[in-house]
Amino acid sequence: MSMHTDHTTPKLAALVLAAGESARFGGRKQLADINGMPMIRHTLDRVAALPGIECFVVLGAFADEIRPIIGSDASIVENDDWASGMGSSIAAGMTAILKQDRFDGVLIALCDQIELATTDYAKLISSFDGNDIIATRHPDGLGVPAVFPRATFDTLAALSGTVGARKILNGPAHHGIGIDLPNARFDIDTKDDLKAVLKHPA
């Protein structure tokens, strides 16, 4: 379904990526304690607070431990090929979203950008018109979180291995608009990263 007027609010899915084994973190990063709350829950709550959005979470490593924390707040997509890289997780999530066939765009988010607030995600969405990619401007190019229009869904669903969304965001095939989100500068790769972020409240 294409949008014909500016008065139509795009129907968005959110795809939260949480499938990795977090080797540099020492495993189970998705369950790391963020002020008394597991990291995946912390991120999901902020994304789910966006009005009218439907959440999907991609799980892989430690799925059996993470699944109960998500409960019924999001559709869970399990990526059996999670070990091959983030591209395969995006593809698994997008395949599930494509089957629904009712979304005009998808917000792709990572579970470890824990300083992002609901207002940050809303800033991206408010600039989305259903046509252009709205992405976060990082020092080395456009990155996630980002909102992708329906025209990119098949391309996202065809990703594999370690090739993530950045190839699409910074490639010539699609037009991406960059938005500054200072809170997206921080992601958690190691336990030291987590300690550093928790020492200064967002």
Contacts in CASP RR format, 6 or more apart in sequence:
PFRMAT RR
TARGET T0000
AUTHOR 0000-0000-0000
METHOD contacts of the structure
MODEL  1
MSMHTDHTTPKLAALVLAAGESARFGGRKQLADINGMPMIRHTLDRVAAL
PGIECFVVLGAFADEIRPIIGSDASIVENDDWASGMGSSIAAGMTAILKQ
DRFDGVLIALCDQIELATTDYAKLISSFDGNDIIATRHPDGLGVPAVFPR
ATFDTLAALSGTVGARKILNGPAHHGIGIDLPNARFDIDTKDDLKAVLKH
PA
1 102 0 8 1.000
1 104 0 8 1.000
2 104 0 8 1.000
2 150 0 8 1.000
3 10 0 8 1.000
3 104 0 8 1.000
3 129 0 8 1.000
3 130 0 8 1.000
6 129 0 8 1.000
10 104 0 8 1.000
10 105 0 8 1.000
10 128 0 8 1.000
10 129 0 8 1.000
10 130 0 8 1.000
11 52 0 8 1.000
11 102 0 8 1.000
11 103 0 8 1.000
11 104 0 8 1.000
11 105 0 8 1.000
12 50 0 8 1.000
12 52 0 8 1.000
12 53 0 8 1.000
12 54 0 8 1.000
12 103 0 8 1.000
12 104 0 8 1.000
12 105 0 8 1.000
12 106 0 8 1.000
12 107 0 8 1.000
12 125 0 8 1.000
12 128 0 8 1.000
12 147 0 8 1.000
13 53 0 8 1.000
13 54 0 8 1.000
13 55 0 8 1.000
13 56 0 8 1.000
13 97 0 8 1.000
13 100 0 8 1.000
13 103 0 8 1.000
13 105 0 8 1.000
13 106 0 8 1.000
13 107 0 8 1.000
14 47 0 8 1.000
14 48 0 8 1.000
14 50 0 8 1.000
14 53 0 8 1.000
14 54 0 8 1.000
14 55 0 8 1.000
14 56 0 8 1.000
14 106 0 8 1.000
14 107 0 8 1.000
14 108 0 8 1.000
14 109 0 8 1.000
14 121 0 8 1.000
15 56 0 8 1.000
15 57 0 8 1.000
15 58 0 8 1.000
15 90 0 8 1.000
15 93 0 8 1.000
15 94 0 8 1.000
15 97 0 8 1.000
15 106 0 8 1.000
15 107 0 8 1.000
15 108 0 8 1.000
15 109 0 8 1.000
16 40 0 8 1.000
16 43 0 8 1.000
16 44 0 8 1.000
16 47 0 8 1.000
16 55 0 8 1.000
16 56 0 8 1.000
16 57 0 8 1.000
16 58 0 8 1.000
16 74 0 8 1.000
16 109 0 8 1.000
16 110 0 8 1.000
16 111 0 8 1.000
17 58 0 8 1.000
17 86 0 8 1.000
17 89 0 8 1.000
17 90 0 8 1.000
17 108 0 8 1.000
17 109 0 8 1.000
17 110 0 8 1.000
17 111 0 8 1.000
18 30 0 8 1.000
18 40 0 8 1.000
18 43 0 8 1.000
18 57 0 8 1.000
18 58 0 8 1.000
18 59 0 8 1.000
18 60 0 8 1.000
18 66 0 8 1.000
18 111 0 8 1.000
19 58 0 8 1.000
19 59 0 8 1.000
19 60 0 8 1.000
19 61 0 8 1.000
19 63 0 8 1.000
19 79 0 8 1.000
19 82 0 8 1.000
19 86 0 8 1.000
19 89 0 8 1.000
19 92 0 8 1.000
20 29 0 8 1.000
20 30 0 8 1.000
20 60 0 8 1.000
20 61 0 8 1.000
20 82 0 8 1.000
20 83 0 8 1.000
20 85 0 8 1.000
20 86 0 8 1.000
20 89 0 8 1.000
21 27 0 8 1.000
21 61 0 8 1.000
21 62 0 8 1.000
21 82 0 8 1.000
21 83 0 8 1.000
22 28 0 8 1.000
22 29 0 8 1.000
22 30 0 8 1.000
22 61 0 8 1.000
24 189 0 8 1.000
24 190 0 8 1.000
25 32 0 8 1.000
25 188 0 8 1.000
25 189 0 8 1.000
25 190 0 8 1.000
25 191 0 8 1.000
25 194 0 8 1.000
26 191 0 8 1.000
27 61 0 8 1.000
27 62 0 8 1.000
28 62 0 8 1.000
28 65 0 8 1.000
29 39 0 8 1.000
29 111 0 8 1.000
29 112 0 8 1.000
29 188 0 8 1.000
30 38 0 8 1.000
30 39 0 8 1.000
30 40 0 8 1.000
30 62 0 8 1.000
30 66 0 8 1.000
30 111 0 8 1.000
31 38 0 8 1.000
31 39 0 8 1.000
31 40 0 8 1.000
31 62 0 8 1.000
31 65 0 8 1.000
31 66 0 8 1.000
31 69 0 8 1.000
32 38 0 8 1.000
32 39 0 8 1.000
32 188 0 8 1.000
32 191 0 8 1.000
32 194 0 8 1.000
33 39 0 8 1.000
34 42 0 8 1.000
34 114 0 8 1.000
34 194 0 8 1.000
34 198 0 8 1.000
35 42 0 8 1.000
35 198 0 8 1.000
37 45 0 8 1.000
38 66 0 8 1.000
38 69 0 8 1.000
39 111 0 8 1.000
39 112 0 8 1.000
39 114 0 8 1.000
39 188 0 8 1.000
40 57 0 8 1.000
40 66 0 8 1.000
40 69 0 8 1.000
40 70 0 8 1.000
40 111 0 8 1.000
41 69 0 8 1.000
41 70 0 8 1.000
42 114 0 8 1.000
43 109 0 8 1.000
43 110 0 8 1.000
43 111 0 8 1.000
43 112 0 8 1.000
43 113 0 8 1.000
43 114 0 8 1.000
43 116 0 8 1.000
44 55 0 8 1.000
44 57 0 8 1.000
44 70 0 8 1.000
44 73 0 8 1.000
44 74 0 8 1.000
44 111 0 8 1.000
46 116 0 8 1.000
46 117 0 8 1.000
46 118 0 8 1.000
46 121 0 8 1.000
47 53 0 8 1.000
47 55 0 8 1.000
47 107 0 8 1.000
47 109 0 8 1.000
47 118 0 8 1.000
47 121 0 8 1.000
48 55 0 8 1.000
48 73 0 8 1.000
48 74 0 8 1.000
49 118 0 8 1.000
50 107 0 8 1.000
50 118 0 8 1.000
50 121 0 8 1.000
50 122 0 8 1.000
50 125 0 8 1.000
53 107 0 8 1.000
53 125 0 8 1.000
54 75 0 8 1.000
54 103 0 8 1.000
55 73 0 8 1.000
55 74 0 8 1.000
55 75 0 8 1.000
56 74 0 8 1.000
56 75 0 8 1.000
56 76 0 8 1.000
56 77 0 8 1.000
56 93 0 8 1.000
56 96 0 8 1.000
56 97 0 8 1.000
57 70 0 8 1.000
57 74 0 8 1.000
57 75 0 8 1.000
57 76 0 8 1.000
57 77 0 8 1.000
58 77 0 8 1.000
58 78 0 8 1.000
58 79 0 8 1.000
58 82 0 8 1.000
58 89 0 8 1.000
58 90 0 8 1.000
58 92 0 8 1.000
58 93 0 8 1.000
59 66 0 8 1.000
59 67 0 8 1.000
59 70 0 8 1.000
59 76 0 8 1.000
59 77 0 8 1.000
59 78 0 8 1.000
59 79 0 8 1.000
59 82 0 8 1.000
60 78 0 8 1.000
60 79 0 8 1.000
60 80 0 8 1.000
60 82 0 8 1.000
60 89 0 8 1.000
61 82 0 8 1.000
61 83 0 8 1.000
63 76 0 8 1.000
63 78 0 8 1.000
67 76 0 8 1.000
70 76 0 8 1.000
75 96 0 8 1.000
77 92 0 8 1.000
77 93 0 8 1.000
77 95 0 8 1.000
77 96 0 8 1.000
78 92 0 8 1.000
79 88 0 8 1.000
79 89 0 8 1.000
79 92 0 8 1.000
79 93 0 8 1.000
81 88 0 8 1.000
81 92 0 8 1.000
81 161 0 8 1.000
82 88 0 8 1.000
82 89 0 8 1.000
84 160 0 8 1.000
84 161 0 8 1.000
84 162 0 8 1.000
85 161 0 8 1.000
85 162 0 8 1.000
86 161 0 8 1.000
86 162 0 8 1.000
86 164 0 8 1.000
87 159 0 8 1.000
87 160 0 8 1.000
87 161 0 8 1.000
87 162 0 8 1.000
87 163 0 8 1.000
87 164 0 8 1.000
87 165 0 8 1.000
88 159 0 8 1.000
88 160 0 8 1.000
88 161 0 8 1.000
90 108 0 8 1.000
90 156 0 8 1.000
90 159 0 8 1.000
90 164 0 8 1.000
90 165 0 8 1.000
91 156 0 8 1.000
91 157 0 8 1.000
91 158 0 8 1.000
91 159 0 8 1.000
91 160 0 8 1.000
93 157 0 8 1.000
94 106 0 8 1.000
94 153 0 8 1.000
94 156 0 8 1.000
94 157 0 8 1.000
94 159 0 8 1.000
95 157 0 8 1.000
97 103 0 8 1.000
97 106 0 8 1.000
97 153 0 8 1.000
98 153 0 8 1.000
98 154 0 8 1.000
98 157 0 8 1.000
103 150 0 8 1.000
104 130 0 8 1.000
104 149 0 8 1.000
104 150 0 8 1.000
105 128 0 8 1.000
105 130 0 8 1.000
105 147 0 8 1.000
105 148 0 8 1.000
105 149 0 8 1.000
105 150 0 8 1.000
105 153 0 8 1.000
106 147 0 8 1.000
106 148 0 8 1.000
106 153 0 8 1.000
106 156 0 8 1.000
107 121 0 8 1.000
107 124 0 8 1.000
107 125 0 8 1.000
107 145 0 8 1.000
107 146 0 8 1.000
107 147 0 8 1.000
108 144 0 8 1.000
108 145 0 8 1.000
108 146 0 8 1.000
108 147 0 8 1.000
108 148 0 8 1.000
108 156 0 8 1.000
108 165 0 8 1.000
109 116 0 8 1.000
109 121 0 8 1.000
109 144 0 8 1.000
109 145 0 8 1.000
110 144 0 8 1.000
110 145 0 8 1.000
110 187 0 8 1.000
112 187 0 8 1.000
112 188 0 8 1.000
112 189 0 8 1.000
113 144 0 8 1.000
113 145 0 8 1.000
113 183 0 8 1.000
113 184 0 8 1.000
113 186 0 8 1.000
113 187 0 8 1.000
114 186 0 8 1.000
114 187 0 8 1.000
114 188 0 8 1.000
114 197 0 8 1.000
114 202 0 8 1.000
115 183 0 8 1.000
115 184 0 8 1.000
115 185 0 8 1.000
115 186 0 8 1.000
115 197 0 8 1.000
115 202 0 8 1.000
116 145 0 8 1.000
116 181 0 8 1.000
116 183 0 8 1.000
116 184 0 8 1.000
117 183 0 8 1.000
117 202 0 8 1.000
120 145 0 8 1.000
120 181 0 8 1.000
120 183 0 8 1.000
120 184 0 8 1.000
121 145 0 8 1.000
123 179 0 8 1.000
123 181 0 8 1.000
124 134 0 8 1.000
124 135 0 8 1.000
124 136 0 8 1.000
124 145 0 8 1.000
124 146 0 8 1.000
124 147 0 8 1.000
124 179 0 8 1.000
124 181 0 8 1.000
125 134 0 8 1.000
125 147 0 8 1.000
127 134 0 8 1.000
127 147 0 8 1.000
127 177 0 8 1.000
127 179 0 8 1.000
128 134 0 8 1.000
128 147 0 8 1.000
128 149 0 8 1.000
130 149 0 8 1.000
130 150 0 8 1.000
131 149 0 8 1.000
131 151 0 8 1.000
132 149 0 8 1.000
132 175 0 8 1.000
132 176 0 8 1.000
132 177 0 8 1.000
133 142 0 8 1.000
133 146 0 8 1.000
133 147 0 8 1.000
133 148 0 8 1.000
133 149 0 8 1.000
133 152 0 8 1.000
133 168 0 8 1.000
133 169 0 8 1.000
133 174 0 8 1.000
133 175 0 8 1.000
133 176 0 8 1.000
133 177 0 8 1.000
134 146 0 8 1.000
134 147 0 8 1.000
134 176 0 8 1.000
134 177 0 8 1.000
134 178 0 8 1.000
134 179 0 8 1.000
135 142 0 8 1.000
135 143 0 8 1.000
135 144 0 8 1.000
135 145 0 8 1.000
135 146 0 8 1.000
135 147 0 8 1.000
135 169 0 8 1.000
135 176 0 8 1.000
135 177 0 8 1.000
135 178 0 8 1.000
135 179 0 8 1.000
136 142 0 8 1.000
136 143 0 8 1.000
136 144 0 8 1.000
136 145 0 8 1.000
136 146 0 8 1.000
136 178 0 8 1.000
136 179 0 8 1.000
136 180 0 8 1.000
136 181 0 8 1.000
136 184 0 8 1.000
137 143 0 8 1.000
137 178 0 8 1.000
137 179 0 8 1.000
137 180 0 8 1.000
137 181 0 8 1.000
138 184 0 8 1.000
138 185 0 8 1.000
141 166 0 8 1.000
141 169 0 8 1.000
141 170 0 8 1.000
142 166 0 8 1.000
142 169 0 8 1.000
142 170 0 8 1.000
142 176 0 8 1.000
142 178 0 8 1.000
143 165 0 8 1.000
143 166 0 8 1.000
143 169 0 8 1.000
143 170 0 8 1.000
144 165 0 8 1.000
144 166 0 8 1.000
144 169 0 8 1.000
145 181 0 8 1.000
145 184 0 8 1.000
146 165 0 8 1.000
146 169 0 8 1.000
148 156 0 8 1.000
148 165 0 8 1.000
148 168 0 8 1.000
151 174 0 8 1.000
152 168 0 8 1.000
152 174 0 8 1.000
155 168 0 8 1.000
155 173 0 8 1.000
155 174 0 8 1.000
156 165 0 8 1.000
156 168 0 8 1.000
159 165 0 8 1.000
159 167 0 8 1.000
159 168 0 8 1.000
168 174 0 8 1.000
169 176 0 8 1.000
183 202 0 8 1.000
186 193 0 8 1.000
186 197 0 8 1.000
187 193 0 8 1.000
188 194 0 8 1.000
188 197 0 8 1.000
END
